């Protein structure tokens, strides 16, 4: 029974970690005020694509709404080099369909993981498992494993981000639409590789911080649990009259 209790704790913990990962991605892309504007300024994107910042931010807003399925299409007309034109080429539109499906898949995964976490915690409670002891231990175990994997991926990406970026696309996309031409496709010019580096680092920081916060709470809970156990063991049992 103890093995089953701990297994349910591991399922709960891994689900929560995946929820935090997807939420960290969403937080960086959607909850960070002026993030895209700062990145565009940093890499002088408006000079690269010959656009006004307001026009570029409008395109960005449309693109981000599209990724969250708040609009059906990505057709947007804007001014580029002083002339009105559609911003996205057909190849870019086709690629963004894949990106949207990937993003919506991540949001669906988060909902599923939340449901799994609730169900595993509920089942653990029904099986009379000690949630206050099992869940912190399981979370510490999952955090250690997950952080080891993330550190390994980060180390590989740091040595050759371009190669890691390519592998990511080959894993998650079953076509080559993500291979864009900077002379013809504006999308690759407004989000150059350094933008993805910055975004990956920021996501890692938000995710790492949230996981470390939960880890600290779990360690504190385990510490207080051990103190309570020691006090109970040292309490006098009493003498018979």
C-alpha positions as CSV (number, residue, x, y, z in Angstrom):
1,X,0.0,0.0,0.0
2,X,2.9,2.4,0.8
3,X,4.2,1.9,-2.7
4,X,0.8,2.7,-4.2
5,X,0.6,5.8,-2.0
6,X,4.0,7.0,-3.2
7,X,3.2,6.3,-6.8
8,X,0.1,8.4,-6.5
9,X,2.3,11.1,-5.0
10,X,4.7,10.9,-7.9
11,X,1.8,11.2,-10.4
12,X,0.5,14.2,-8.6
13,X,3.9,15.8,-8.4
14,X,4.8,15.3,-12.1
15,X,1.4,16.7,-13.1
16,X,2.0,19.8,-11.1
17,X,5.4,20.3,-12.5
18,X,4.0,20.1,-16.1
19,X,1.3,22.5,-15.1
20,X,4.0,24.9,-13.9
21,X,6.0,24.5,-17.2
22,X,3.1,25.3,-19.5
23,X,2.1,28.2,-17.2
24,X,5.6,29.6,-17.3
25,X,5.6,29.6,-21.1
26,X,2.2,31.4,-21.1
27,X,3.3,33.8,-18.4
28,X,6.4,34.9,-20.4
29,X,4.5,35.3,-23.7
30,X,1.2,36.7,-22.4
31,X,1.6,38.1,-18.9
32,X,4.8,40.1,-19.3
33,X,3.9,43.7,-20.2
34,X,5.9,45.2,-23.1
35,X,8.0,42.0,-23.4
36,X,7.8,42.0,-27.2
37,X,8.4,45.7,-27.5
38,X,11.5,45.5,-25.4
39,X,12.8,42.6,-27.5
40,X,12.0,44.4,-30.7
41,X,13.9,47.5,-29.5
42,X,16.8,45.4,-28.3
43,X,17.4,43.7,-31.6
44,X,16.4,46.7,-33.8
45,X,13.6,44.7,-35.5
46,X,11.7,47.7,-36.7
47,X,14.7,48.8,-38.8
48,X,15.1,45.3,-40.1
49,X,11.6,45.0,-41.4
50,X,11.1,48.8,-42.1
51,X,7.9,49.1,-39.9
52,X,6.7,51.5,-37.3
53,X,6.6,50.0,-33.8
54,X,2.8,50.5,-33.4
55,X,2.2,48.6,-36.6
56,X,4.6,45.8,-35.6
57,X,2.9,45.5,-32.1
58,X,-0.5,45.3,-33.8
59,X,0.7,42.4,-35.9
60,X,2.1,40.8,-32.7
61,X,-1.2,41.2,-30.9
62,X,-3.0,39.6,-33.8
63,X,-0.5,36.7,-33.9
64,X,-0.7,36.0,-30.1
65,X,-4.6,36.1,-30.2
66,X,-4.5,33.6,-33.0
67,X,-2.2,31.3,-31.1
68,X,-4.8,31.2,-28.2
69,X,-7.6,30.6,-30.7
70,X,-9.2,34.0,-30.1
71,X,-9.4,34.6,-33.8
72,X,-9.9,32.2,-36.7
73,X,-7.3,33.6,-39.2
74,X,-4.0,35.3,-39.2
75,X,-4.6,37.5,-42.2
76,X,-3.4,41.0,-41.2
77,X,-2.7,44.0,-43.5
78,X,-0.1,46.5,-42.3
79,X,2.4,49.0,-43.5
80,X,5.8,47.7,-44.4
81,X,8.4,50.1,-45.9
82,X,5.6,52.7,-46.2
83,X,3.4,50.5,-48.3
84,X,0.3,48.4,-47.3
85,X,0.6,44.7,-47.7
86,X,-0.3,41.4,-46.0
87,X,2.3,40.7,-43.3
88,X,2.4,36.9,-43.4
89,X,3.3,34.8,-46.5
90,X,1.4,31.6,-47.3
91,X,4.3,29.5,-46.0
92,X,4.2,31.5,-42.7
93,X,0.5,31.1,-42.4
94,X,0.8,27.3,-42.9
95,X,3.6,27.2,-40.3
96,X,1.6,29.2,-37.8
97,X,-1.2,26.7,-38.0
98,X,1.2,24.1,-36.7
99,X,2.5,26.5,-34.0
100,X,-1.1,27.2,-32.9
101,X,-1.9,23.5,-32.7
102,X,1.3,23.0,-30.6
103,X,0.4,25.9,-28.2
104,X,-3.2,24.8,-27.8
105,X,-2.0,21.2,-27.2
106,X,0.1,22.6,-24.4
107,X,-2.9,24.3,-22.8
108,X,-4.9,21.1,-23.2
109,X,-2.0,19.2,-21.5
110,X,-2.2,21.6,-18.6
111,X,-5.9,21.0,-18.1
112,X,-5.4,17.2,-18.2
113,X,-2.5,17.4,-15.7
114,X,-4.6,19.5,-13.4
115,X,-7.3,16.9,-13.5
116,X,-4.8,14.1,-13.0
117,X,-3.3,16.0,-10.0
118,X,-6.8,16.4,-8.4
119,X,-7.7,12.8,-9.0
120,X,-4.5,11.4,-7.7
121,X,-4.6,13.5,-4.6
122,X,-8.3,12.6,-4.0
123,X,-7.5,8.8,-4.5
124,X,-4.6,9.2,-2.1
125,X,-6.9,10.7,0.5
126,X,-9.5,7.9,0.0
127,X,-6.8,5.3,0.5
128,X,-6.0,7.0,3.8
129,X,-2.5,8.1,2.7
130,X,-0.8,10.9,4.7
131,X,-0.9,13.7,2.1
132,X,1.2,16.0,4.3
133,X,4.0,13.4,4.3
134,X,3.7,11.7,1.0
135,X,3.2,14.6,-1.4
136,X,6.2,16.7,-0.1
137,X,8.5,13.6,-0.5
138,X,7.1,12.8,-3.9
139,X,7.5,16.4,-5.0
140,X,11.1,16.5,-3.9
141,X,11.8,13.3,-5.8
142,X,10.1,14.6,-9.0
143,X,11.8,18.0,-8.7
144,X,15.2,16.4,-8.5
145,X,14.6,14.2,-11.6
146,X,13.0,17.0,-13.6
147,X,15.7,19.5,-12.7
148,X,18.4,17.1,-13.7
149,X,16.8,16.6,-17.1
150,X,16.3,20.4,-17.6
151,X,19.9,21.1,-16.6
152,X,21.1,18.5,-19.2
153,X,18.9,20.0,-21.9
154,X,20.1,23.5,-20.9
155,X,23.7,22.4,-21.1
156,X,23.3,21.0,-24.6
157,X,21.4,24.1,-25.7
158,X,24.0,26.4,-24.3
159,X,26.8,24.8,-26.3
160,X,24.8,25.0,-29.6
161,X,21.5,26.7,-29.4
162,X,21.0,26.6,-33.2
163,X,21.3,22.8,-33.2
164,X,19.0,22.5,-30.1
165,X,16.5,24.8,-31.9
166,X,16.6,22.6,-35.0
167,X,16.1,19.4,-33.0
168,X,13.1,21.0,-31.2
169,X,11.4,21.8,-34.5
170,X,12.2,18.3,-35.9
171,X,10.6,16.7,-32.9
172,X,7.4,18.8,-32.7
173,X,6.8,19.5,-36.4
174,X,6.4,16.9,-39.1
175,X,7.2,19.2,-42.0
176,X,9.8,21.8,-43.0
177,X,7.5,24.9,-43.0
178,X,9.5,26.3,-40.1
179,X,12.4,26.8,-42.4
180,X,11.8,30.4,-43.5
181,X,13.6,32.7,-45.9
182,X,14.6,36.0,-44.2
183,X,14.6,37.7,-47.6
184,X,11.0,36.8,-48.2
185,X,9.4,36.0,-44.8
186,X,9.0,38.7,-42.3
187,X,8.3,36.5,-39.3
188,X,11.8,35.2,-39.1
189,X,13.0,38.8,-39.0
190,X,10.8,39.9,-36.1
191,X,11.7,36.9,-34.0
192,X,15.4,36.2,-34.7
193,X,17.3,33.5,-32.9
194,X,18.5,35.8,-30.1
195,X,14.8,36.5,-29.3
196,X,14.2,32.7,-28.8
197,X,17.3,32.6,-26.6
198,X,16.0,35.4,-24.4
199,X,12.6,33.8,-24.3
200,X,13.9,30.4,-23.4
201,X,16.1,31.9,-20.6
202,X,13.1,33.9,-19.2
203,X,10.8,30.8,-19.3
204,X,13.5,28.8,-17.5
205,X,13.8,31.5,-14.9
206,X,10.1,31.7,-14.2
207,X,9.7,27.9,-14.2
208,X,12.7,27.3,-12.1
209,X,11.7,29.9,-9.6
210,X,8.2,28.5,-9.2
211,X,9.4,24.9,-8.8
212,X,12.1,26.0,-6.3
213,X,9.3,27.8,-4.3
214,X,7.2,24.7,-4.2
215,X,10.4,22.7,-3.3
216,X,11.1,25.0,-0.4
217,X,7.6,24.7,0.9
218,X,7.8,20.9,0.7
219,X,11.2,20.8,2.5
220,X,9.8,23.1,5.2
221,X,6.8,20.8,5.5
222,X,9.0,17.7,5.9
223,X,11.2,19.5,8.4
224,X,8.2,20.4,10.6
225,X,6.9,16.9,10.2
226,X,10.1,15.4,11.5
227,X,10.1,17.8,14.4
228,X,6.6,16.9,15.3
229,X,7.5,13.2,15.2
230,X,10.5,13.7,17.5
231,X,8.3,15.6,20.0
232,X,5.8,12.7,20.0
233,X,8.5,10.2,20.5
234,X,10.0,12.2,23.4
235,X,6.6,12.8,25.2
236,X,6.2,10.7,28.4
237,X,3.7,8.0,27.9
238,X,2.5,8.2,31.5
239,X,2.5,5.9,34.5
240,X,-0.1,3.5,35.7
241,X,-2.0,4.4,38.9
